[in-house]
């Protein structure tokens, strides 16, 4: 049986996302963002739960283990919701990219050379590595987006204002 994993993840996440958006968890999110800003390694702490759940999930049914993706999804939202996390990511941008590339190459080489099947006890080693890799890629994409897609020009200003009538019309319909 195939579970509707993306829908489930979104459905379970909505109350948390609403609380963050409404500012109910602002103190906690801001406190952790400041923690990450003050320590260069702080932003990497998000990888720990992903590593643990990734390892545990490797011993469960694949459809159930996919449900653990909710943690990475929620962490991505939390990191994007507070500018303090963005500043912490910006400070680590080059380091994150370097670590991501090196660990990806190392992981691929280990798998190819070692002829691993990624099952059973091997996942006690690869589960945490894949969890770290997941978080590193999230950080890499967020830092690239913050660096390369965060700009303004005349066309974007015009398109932003020009889209309002369409948005208002569809919202009222």
Secondary structure as UniProt FT lines:
FT   HELIX           5..21
FT   TURN            22..25
FT   HELIX           26..38
FT   TURN            40..41
FT   HELIX           42..45
FT   HELIX           46..57
FT   TURN            58..59
FT   HELIX           62..65
FT   HELIX           66..68
FT   HELIX           69..81
FT   HELIX           83..91
FT   HELIX           93..114
FT   HELIX           120..122
FT   HELIX           123..148
FT   HELIX           154..162
FT   HELIX           164..172
//
